[in-house]
Structures are given as structure tokens and as C-alpha cells.
Amino acid sequence: MDTISERWQAIKARMDAAAREAGRRPESVTLLAVSKAHPAAAIRQAWAAGQKQFGENYLQEALSKQTELEDLPIEWHFIGPIQSNKTPLIANHFAWVHGVDRLKIAERLNAARSENLPPLQVCIQVNVSGEDSKSGVNADEALSLAGDIGMLPRLRLRGLMAIPAPTPDKAEQQAQFHQVRTIYNRLVQQGIALDTLSIGMSEDFPAAIAEGATIVRVGSAIFGPRSPNNPA
Ligand SMILES: *Cc1c(COP(=O)(O)O)cnc(C)c1O
């Protein structure tokens, strides 16, 4: 079986190829390594390979790994669902939060973010598949939420994040990412400054890069399968 370092290098090579195929510069796409359900030792191996940004979904799990990895200047991204009562810790233990989909959550993150830290980088989660109606806003809601977040001084709105329904069909993957791209373009046309499209995971990141992804969030293709008792 390949090592984390070998798999990481293979993903980077596939990302570069996808970018070039789309006529984009490879440096325009950042790899976010999604380390949920994998131990601190695995993160250390990916770091040694050259990975700097890591994404976690569960606050307690992330905090304990952050403590174990205190010696590494990792850029931590929170990519899981955000519970309101967890916002004080999320706001101060991560550089980025990808899944903001309610003004109340944005306001609480803003209120909690320490003055000693730079503004929290955030993405609005949009819902394009319509299947998981629990999380993510539609195009109109994204526009109004973006305007509201723009008023919050401790947050910096960077762009949009989405988790489309998984499908093995490449054309369908691309069509879903294209919808996110369309919402992104619409916000930019309305004068909202954005530079980030957080789309694409292990199974569909090449299609996401073809549609303009600037951050791909890749977990199992780097770290291997997650265990069945912690599958999310
Ligand atoms: C788990 C997860 C990923 C990574 O998924 P893989 O299929 O393992 O690459 C990316 N984004 C989010 C929001 C996730 O929860």
C-alpha cells in the first residue's frame, strides 16, 4: 500500500494536470487535506510531505489534534457543520471556516473572534444538489448573506463552498460545480469581492478544478478510508 507521502504527491500531480487542462495555473488551486478520523501521526506525515493546510469537521477531535501538533504551524480549516454553541471555540482555533450558511452563525463567529488574531476567513456554503436541504443556501440567500457578512469586521468573506450530491458521472459532477460557479459569478457581478471557490473532494476534484475550484478538500485519497465507526 502506498504511503501518505506517495498518495499526496499523486494528488498534487493530478491537481496540476487538471489545472493545466483547464488552462489554469497549477498554483491557483490549493489542496486542503481533510484529516477527520485520522490521527495526528497521519497529519504529521502529510506535513512532512509538504502539506500546510488541514481541514477538520469535528471540533473536539480537531482541538485534541491541534494540541498534539502544536509544534507545527499548520493552517487549520473548519469544514464541518457549525453548531451555535461551538462558535466561540471554532472562531479562535481555526484560520478558515467553510460552512457558514446562516447570519446568526456569522454574527456569533464575528463576536467571538479574538482581536489578537487576524479576521476569520469564511466561505458561504451553497446548496446546489437540493438533496441535502439541511445545509447550504440558495443563490438569493447567498447574495443577502454575503452583504451581511461584509458588515462584520472580524470576518473576511472569501467565497463559496459546496458539497454536491456524490455521483460517479463526470458530466453531472461538472454540471453541479458549474451551478456553484454561476452563483459565485453572480455575487462578483453584484460587487462582492470574492476569490475562493471551495469545491471538489477525493472523487470529483478534477471536475471541480475544471469549473474554477481554488480550494479542493481531499481526505480519503490522501489518508486512506475512514474507519466505519467514524465514517463522516
Ligand atoms: C469529509 C469531507 C471532505 C473529504 O472527503 P473525501 O471524499 O474523503 O475526500 C471534504 N469536504 C467535506 C466538507 C467533508 O466533510
The ligand as an ORCA input file, in Angstrom:
! r2SCAN-3c Opt
* xyz 0 1
  C     -15.006     14.514      4.533
  C     -15.095     15.770      3.751
  C     -14.262     16.011      2.647
  C     -13.265     14.994      2.111
  O     -13.928     13.886      1.608
  P     -13.111     12.731      0.817
  O     -14.145     12.097     -0.018
  O     -12.544     11.838      1.852
  O     -12.074     13.411      0.013
  C     -14.360     17.233      2.016
  N     -15.228     18.168      2.424
  C     -16.048     17.975      3.471
  C     -16.986     19.059      3.881
  C     -16.013     16.776      4.157
  O     -16.851     16.591      5.195
*
